[in-house]
Amino acid sequence: MASPKRKAPQTESHRHNARERLLAAAVDFVANHGVREHSLREIATALDTSHRMLIYHFGSRQGLFVEIIRVMEQQQLQALQAMVADIEASASTSDVMRRFWRRLADPALWPQERLFFEVYGQALQGEPHAVPLLDGIVDSWVDPAAAHGELQGLPPRLARANARLGLAVVRGLLLDLLATGDTQGVDDAMERFMDIAAVN
């Protein structure tokens, strides 16, 4: 009697690919449905997998959310970099800032942004599952913006200060928008900041 065939063990490459596929599906799920109080089992069902597989790849529900935020942050950073690349061709810096702000302030992104601030707050409280989010949470945005400032002739220290200030304003106004829903007031504040930045 022939012995049953054993499944070949997954290679590291297979595990990585499976993890990336699940993560991409999870990002789409959050973008379309938000987070609300979905349990890990409910998320797994929506992704056509099991909660055990999500735990295997991400450790926990919160660990999955941290990775989702990382992907979303990277997507927004890539969008900003693409807009910055347009500056030399046609758009001014203010035009790029305005376009990027409209992108971020789109209500379709609010569920993702609420998740960002929720987990960011947990990371600041030292929650172990969320602390990894702090790696590069500022520098990943400040570095390219500061480099662009230097290309425009600003001294490195001033370019970095401007980039950090811009990031702080954008995140602060996003938090204001999510808390108050005052789109007009927040847009006016962003326009005012761009006016001040242009003068200085």
Phi and psi in degrees as GROMACS dihedral restraints (atoms count N, CA, C in turn):
[ dihedral_restraints ]
;  ai    aj    ak    al  type     phi  dphi    fc
    3     4     5     6     1   -72.0    20    10
    4     5     6     7     1   138.7    20    10
    6     7     8     9     1   -76.0    20    10
    7     8     9    10     1   147.8    20    10
    9    10    11    12     1   -64.3    20    10
   10    11    12    13     1   143.3    20    10
   12    13    14    15     1   -73.2    20    10
   13    14    15    16     1   137.3    20    10
   15    16    17    18     1   -90.6    20    10
   16    17    18    19     1   143.8    20    10
   18    19    20    21     1   -67.6    20    10
   19    20    21    22     1   137.8    20    10
   21    22    23    24     1   -65.2    20    10
   22    23    24    25     1   136.5    20    10
   24    25    26    27     1   -62.0    20    10
   25    26    27    28     1   145.1    20    10
   27    28    29    30     1   -67.0    20    10
   28    29    30    31     1   136.8    20    10
   30    31    32    33     1   -81.4    20    10
   31    32    33    34     1   165.5    20    10
   33    34    35    36     1   -59.7    20    10
   34    35    36    37     1   -36.6    20    10
   36    37    38    39     1   -64.1    20    10
   37    38    39    40     1   -42.1    20    10
   39    40    41    42     1   -64.0    20    10
   40    41    42    43     1   -42.3    20    10
   42    43    44    45     1   -63.2    20    10
   43    44    45    46     1   -42.7    20    10
   45    46    47    48     1   -63.2    20    10
   46    47    48    49     1   -44.7    20    10
   48    49    50    51     1   -63.1    20    10
   49    50    51    52     1   -41.6    20    10
   51    52    53    54     1   -64.1    20    10
   52    53    54    55     1   -40.4    20    10
   54    55    56    57     1   -63.5    20    10
   55    56    57    58     1   -44.5    20    10
   57    58    59    60     1   -64.9    20    10
   58    59    60    61     1   -38.2    20    10
   60    61    62    63     1   -64.9    20    10
   61    62    63    64     1   -43.7    20    10
   63    64    65    66     1   -64.7    20    10
   64    65    66    67     1   -40.6    20    10
   66    67    68    69     1   -65.2    20    10
   67    68    69    70     1   -42.4    20    10
   69    70    71    72     1   -61.9    20    10
   70    71    72    73     1   -41.1    20    10
   72    73    74    75     1   -66.8    20    10
   73    74    75    76     1   -37.0    20    10
   75    76    77    78     1   -67.1    20    10
   76    77    78    79     1   -39.3    20    10
   78    79    80    81     1   -61.4    20    10
   79    80    81    82     1   -44.2    20    10
   81    82    83    84     1   -62.8    20    10
   82    83    84    85     1   -39.4    20    10
   84    85    86    87     1   -62.4    20    10
   85    86    87    88     1   -47.0    20    10
   87    88    89    90     1   -65.2    20    10
   88    89    90    91     1   -38.8    20    10
   90    91    92    93     1   -63.1    20    10
   91    92    93    94     1   -34.7    20    10
   93    94    95    96     1   -91.8    20    10
   94    95    96    97     1   -28.2    20    10
   96    97    98    99     1  -123.9    20    10
   97    98    99   100     1    -8.0    20    10
   99   100   101   102     1    72.6    20    10
  100   101   102   103     1  -170.1    20    10
  102   103   104   105     1  -105.6    20    10
  103   104   105   106     1   -50.5    20    10
  105   106   107   108     1    45.3    20    10
  106   107   108   109     1  -131.7    20    10
  108   109   110   111     1  -112.4    20    10
  109   110   111   112     1    32.1    20    10
  111   112   113   114     1   -61.2    20    10
  112   113   114   115     1   128.4    20    10
  114   115   116   117     1   -77.6    20    10
  115   116   117   118     1   166.6    20    10
  117   118   119   120     1   -62.2    20    10
  118   119   120   121     1   -36.8    20    10
  120   121   122   123     1   -63.9    20    10
  121   122   123   124     1   -41.5    20    10
  123   124   125   126     1   -65.1    20    10
  124   125   126   127     1   -41.0    20    10
  126   127   128   129     1   -64.4    20    10
  127   128   129   130     1   -43.1    20    10
  129   130   131   132     1   -60.3    20    10
  130   131   132   133     1   -43.5    20    10
  132   133   134   135     1   -60.5    20    10
  133   134   135   136     1   -42.7    20    10
  135   136   137   138     1   -64.5    20    10
  136   137   138   139     1   -29.2    20    10
  138   139   140   141     1   -92.0    20    10
  139   140   141   142     1     2.7    20    10
  141   142   143   144     1    61.0    20    10
  142   143   144   145     1    44.9    20    10
  144   145   146   147     1  -142.7    20    10
  145   146   147   148     1  -169.4    20    10
  147   148   149   150     1  -111.0    20    10
  148   149   150   151     1   156.7    20    10
  150   151   152   153     1   -65.7    20    10
  151   152   153   154     1   -27.1    20    10
  153   154   155   156     1   -65.6    20    10
  154   155   156   157     1   -36.7    20    10
  156   157   158   159     1   -68.1    20    10
  157   158   159   160     1   -37.2    20    10
  159   160   161   162     1   -65.9    20    10
  160   161   162   163     1   -39.8    20    10
  162   163   164   165     1   -65.4    20    10
  163   164   165   166     1   -40.1    20    10
  165   166   167   168     1   -59.6    20    10
  166   167   168   169     1   -43.3    20    10
  168   169   170   171     1   -86.1    20    10
  169   170   171   172     1   -31.2    20    10
  171   172   173   174     1  -123.8    20    10
  172   173   174   175     1    -6.8    20    10
  174   175   176   177     1    88.8    20    10
  175   176   177   178     1   -41.0    20    10
  177   178   179   180     1  -168.8    20    10
  178   179   180   181     1   173.6    20    10
  180   181   182   183     1   -59.3    20    10
  181   182   183   184     1   -44.5    20    10
  183   184   185   186     1   -67.1    20    10
  184   185   186   187     1   -37.3    20    10
  186   187   188   189     1   -63.3    20    10
  187   188   189   190     1   -37.0    20    10
  189   190   191   192     1   -63.5    20    10
  190   191   192   193     1   -42.6    20    10
  192   193   194   195     1   -63.4    20    10
  193   194   195   196     1   -38.5    20    10
  195   196   197   198     1   -60.0    20    10
  196   197   198   199     1   -43.7    20    10
  198   199   200   201     1   -69.1    20    10
  199   200   201   202     1   -35.8    20    10
  201   202   203   204     1   -60.7    20    10
  202   203   204   205     1   -44.3    20    10
  204   205   206   207     1   -62.9    20    10
  205   206   207   208     1   -40.9    20    10
  207   208   209   210     1   -57.3    20    10
  208   209   210   211     1   -44.8    20    10
  210   211   212   213     1   -65.0    20    10
  211   212   213   214     1   -44.9    20    10
  213   214   215   216     1   -63.8    20    10
  214   215   216   217     1   -40.1    20    10
  216   217   218   219     1   -61.9    20    10
  217   218   219   220     1   -41.6    20    10
  219   220   221   222     1   -65.5    20    10
  220   221   222   223     1   -38.1    20    10
  222   223   224   225     1   -62.6    20    10
  223   224   225   226     1   -43.1    20    10
  225   226   227   228     1   -68.9    20    10
  226   227   228   229     1   -37.9    20    10
  228   229   230   231     1   -64.2    20    10
  229   230   231   232     1   -41.4    20    10
  231   232   233   234     1   -64.3    20    10
  232   233   234   235     1   -37.9    20    10
  234   235   236   237     1   -63.9    20    10
  235   236   237   238     1   -42.0    20    10
  237   238   239   240     1   -64.0    20    10
  238   239   240   241     1   -43.1    20    10
  240   241   242   243     1   -62.1    20    10
  241   242   243   244     1   -37.0    20    10
  243   244   245   246     1   -66.1    20    10
  244   245   246   247     1   -38.7    20    10
  246   247   248   249     1   -68.5    20    10
  247   248   249   250     1   -39.9    20    10
  249   250   251   252     1   -61.5    20    10
  250   251   252   253     1   -36.0    20    10
  252   253   254   255     1   -62.3    20    10
  253   254   255   256     1   -22.8    20    10
  255   256   257   258     1   -76.6    20    10
  256   257   258   259     1   -17.0    20    10
  258   259   260   261     1   -58.6    20    10
  259   260   261   262     1   -46.0    20    10
  261   262   263   264     1   -64.8    20    10
  262   263   264   265     1   -28.2    20    10
  264   265   266   267     1   -82.0    20    10
  265   266   267   268     1   -54.7    20    10
  267   268   269   270     1  -145.7    20    10
  268   269   270   271     1   -38.3    20    10
  270   271   272   273     1   -87.9    20    10
  271   272   273   274     1   146.0    20    10
  273   274   275   276     1   -81.4    20    10
  274   275   276   277     1   167.0    20    10
  276   277   278   279     1   -58.7    20    10
  277   278   279   280     1   -42.5    20    10
  279   280   281   282     1   -62.0    20    10
  280   281   282   283     1   -39.1    20    10
  282   283   284   285     1   -61.3    20    10
  283   284   285   286     1   -43.1    20    10
  285   286   287   288     1   -64.9    20    10
  286   287   288   289     1   -44.9    20    10
  288   289   290   291     1   -59.4    20    10
  289   290   291   292     1   -42.1    20    10
  291   292   293   294     1   -65.0    20    10
  292   293   294   295     1   -43.8    20    10
  294   295   296   297     1   -64.4    20    10
  295   296   297   298     1   -41.3    20    10
  297   298   299   300     1   -69.0    20    10
  298   299   300   301     1   -38.0    20    10
  300   301   302   303     1   -63.1    20    10
  301   302   303   304     1   -42.0    20    10
  303   304   305   306     1   -59.2    20    10
  304   305   306   307     1   -38.1    20    10
  306   307   308   309     1   -63.6    20    10
  307   308   309   310     1   -47.6    20    10
  309   310   311   312     1   -68.7    20    10
  310   311   312   313     1   -33.5    20    10
  312   313   314   315     1   -83.9    20    10
  313   314   315   316     1    -0.7    20    10
  315   316   317   318     1   -62.6    20    10
  316   317   318   319     1   125.4    20    10
  318   319   320   321     1   -54.6    20    10
  319   320   321   322     1   -23.8    20    10
  321   322   323   324     1   -63.6    20    10
  322   323   324   325     1   -23.9    20    10
  324   325   326   327     1   -93.0    20    10
  325   326   327   328     1    -6.3    20    10
  327   328   329   330     1   -58.1    20    10
  328   329   330   331     1   -41.4    20    10
  330   331   332   333     1   -59.5    20    10
  331   332   333   334     1   -40.6    20    10
  333   334   335   336     1   -65.5    20    10
  334   335   336   337     1   -40.8    20    10
  336   337   338   339     1   -71.6    20    10
  337   338   339   340     1   -35.0    20    10
  339   340   341   342     1   -61.7    20    10
  340   341   342   343     1   -41.9    20    10
  342   343   344   345     1   -62.2    20    10
  343   344   345   346     1   -42.2    20    10
  345   346   347   348     1   -56.8    20    10
  346   347   348   349     1   -51.5    20    10
  348   349   350   351     1   -68.8    20    10
  349   350   351   352     1   -33.1    20    10
  351   352   353   354     1   -62.4    20    10
  352   353   354   355     1   -50.0    20    10
  354   355   356   357     1   -74.3    20    10
  355   356   357   358     1   -32.8    20    10
  357   358   359   360     1   -58.4    20    10
  358   359   360   361     1   -45.5    20    10
  360   361   362   363     1   -61.7    20    10
  361   362   363   364     1   -39.6    20    10
  363   364   365   366     1   -64.3    20    10
  364   365   366   367     1   -38.5    20    10
  366   367   368   369     1   -63.9    20    10
  367   368   369   370     1   -40.1    20    10
  369   370   371   372     1   -67.4    20    10
  370   371   372   373     1   -24.3    20    10
  372   373   374   375     1   -84.5    20    10
  373   374   375   376     1    -2.2    20    10
  375   376   377   378     1    84.4    20    10
  376   377   378   379     1    15.6    20    10
  378   379   380   381     1   -62.3    20    10
  379   380   381   382     1   123.1    20    10
  381   382   383   384     1   -55.8    20    10
  382   383   384   385     1   -37.5    20    10
  384   385   386   387     1   -68.7    20    10
  385   386   387   388     1   -25.0    20    10
  387   388   389   390     1  -100.4    20    10
  388   389   390   391     1   -21.4    20    10
  390   391   392   393     1   -53.8    20    10
  391   392   393   394     1   -37.9    20    10
  393   394   395   396     1   -57.8    20    10
  394   395   396   397     1   -22.2    20    10
  396   397   398   399     1   -62.2    20    10
  397   398   399   400     1   -26.9    20    10
  399   400   401   402     1   -69.9    20    10
  400   401   402   403     1   -18.9    20    10
  402   403   404   405     1   -64.5    20    10
  403   404   405   406     1   110.9    20    10
  405   406   407   408     1    77.5    20    10
  406   407   408   409     1     7.9    20    10
  408   409   410   411     1   -65.1    20    10
  409   410   411   412     1   -23.9    20    10
  411   412   413   414     1  -105.3    20    10
  412   413   414   415     1   -51.7    20    10
  414   415   416   417     1   -63.5    20    10
  415   416   417   418     1   -30.8    20    10
  417   418   419   420     1   -63.1    20    10
  418   419   420   421     1   -24.8    20    10
  420   421   422   423     1   -95.3    20    10
  421   422   423   424     1   -39.8    20    10
  423   424   425   426     1   -68.9    20    10
  424   425   426   427     1   -40.2    20    10
  426   427   428   429     1   -57.2    20    10
  427   428   429   430     1   -53.6    20    10
  429   430   431   432     1   -68.7    20    10
  430   431   432   433     1   -34.3    20    10
  432   433   434   435     1   -67.5    20    10
  433   434   435   436     1   -39.6    20    10
  435   436   437   438     1   -66.4    20    10
  436   437   438   439     1   -39.3    20    10
  438   439   440   441     1   -61.3    20    10
  439   440   441   442     1   -39.2    20    10
  441   442   443   444     1   -65.8    20    10
  442   443   444   445     1   -39.2    20    10
  444   445   446   447     1   -61.7    20    10
  445   446   447   448     1   -39.5    20    10
  447   448   449   450     1   -65.2    20    10
  448   449   450   451     1   -37.0    20    10
  450   451   452   453     1   -63.7    20    10
  451   452   453   454     1   -25.7    20    10
  453   454   455   456     1   -86.4    20    10
  454   455   456   457     1     3.6    20    10
  456   457   458   459     1   100.4    20    10
  457   458   459   460     1     4.9    20    10
  459   460   461   462     1   -79.0    20    10
  460   461   462   463     1   145.5    20    10
  462   463   464   465     1   -60.9    20    10
  463   464   465   466     1   146.8    20    10
  465   466   467   468     1   -51.9    20    10
  466   467   468   469     1   -43.9    20    10
  468   469   470   471     1   -65.7    20    10
  469   470   471   472     1   -41.1    20    10
  471   472   473   474     1   -69.6    20    10
  472   473   474   475     1   -39.3    20    10
  474   475   476   477     1   -60.8    20    10
  475   476   477   478     1   -41.1    20    10
  477   478   479   480     1   -70.8    20    10
  478   479   480   481     1   -38.0    20    10
  480   481   482   483     1   -63.8    20    10
  481   482   483   484     1   -43.2    20    10
  483   484   485   486     1   -62.5    20    10
  484   485   486   487     1   -42.0    20    10
  486   487   488   489     1   -64.0    20    10
  487   488   489   490     1   -41.2    20    10
  489   490   491   492     1   -67.2    20    10
  490   491   492   493     1   -41.0    20    10
  492   493   494   495     1   -63.0    20    10
  493   494   495   496     1   -44.4    20    10
  495   496   497   498     1   -60.3    20    10
  496   497   498   499     1   -42.6    20    10
  498   499   500   501     1   -62.8    20    10
  499   500   501   502     1   -42.8    20    10
  501   502   503   504     1   -63.2    20    10
  502   503   504   505     1   -41.3    20    10
  504   505   506   507     1   -64.6    20    10
  505   506   507   508     1   -45.8    20    10
  507   508   509   510     1   -61.8    20    10
  508   509   510   511     1   -47.3    20    10
  510   511   512   513     1   -67.4    20    10
  511   512   513   514     1   -37.8    20    10
  513   514   515   516     1   -64.7    20    10
  514   515   516   517     1   -41.9    20    10
  516   517   518   519     1   -70.8    20    10
  517   518   519   520     1   -32.4    20    10
  519   520   521   522     1   -64.2    20    10
  520   521   522   523     1   -42.6    20    10
  522   523   524   525     1   -62.7    20    10
  523   524   525   526     1   -41.3    20    10
  525   526   527   528     1   -59.1    20    10
  526   527   528   529     1   -47.0    20    10
  528   529   530   531     1   -61.9    20    10
  529   530   531   532     1   -43.7    20    10
  531   532   533   534     1   -67.5    20    10
  532   533   534   535     1   -31.9    20    10
  534   535   536   537     1   -79.0    20    10
  535   536   537   538     1   -37.6    20    10
  537   538   539   540     1  -109.0    20    10
  538   539   540   541     1   -26.0    20    10
  540   541   542   543     1    69.9    20    10
  541   542   543   544     1    12.1    20    10
  543   544   545   546     1   -84.1    20    10
  544   545   546   547     1    78.2    20    10
  546   547   548   549     1   -59.4    20    10
  547   548   549   550     1   -45.1    20    10
  549   550   551   552     1   -64.0    20    10
  550   551   552   553     1   -45.5    20    10
  552   553   554   555     1   -63.0    20    10
  553   554   555   556     1   -40.9    20    10
  555   556   557   558     1   -70.4    20    10
  556   557   558   559     1   -40.8    20    10
  558   559   560   561     1   -61.3    20    10
  559   560   561   562     1   -41.2    20    10
  561   562   563   564     1   -61.4    20    10
  562   563   564   565     1   -40.4    20    10
  564   565   566   567     1   -65.6    20    10
  565   566   567   568     1   -39.6    20    10
  567   568   569   570     1   -65.2    20    10
  568   569   570   571     1   -41.5    20    10
  570   571   572   573     1   -61.7    20    10
  571   572   573   574     1   -40.4    20    10
  573   574   575   576     1   -64.3    20    10
  574   575   576   577     1   -42.2    20    10
  576   577   578   579     1   -61.8    20    10
  577   578   579   580     1   -41.2    20    10
  579   580   581   582     1   -66.1    20    10
  580   581   582   583     1   -35.7    20    10
  582   583   584   585     1   -61.9    20    10
  583   584   585   586     1   -45.8    20    10
  585   586   587   588     1   -64.0    20    10
  586   587   588   589     1   -43.0    20    10
  588   589   590   591     1   -64.2    20    10
  589   590   591   592     1   -37.0    20    10
  591   592   593   594     1   -66.9    20    10
  592   593   594   595     1   -36.2    20    10
  594   595   596   597     1   -69.4    20    10
  595   596   597   598     1   -36.7    20    10
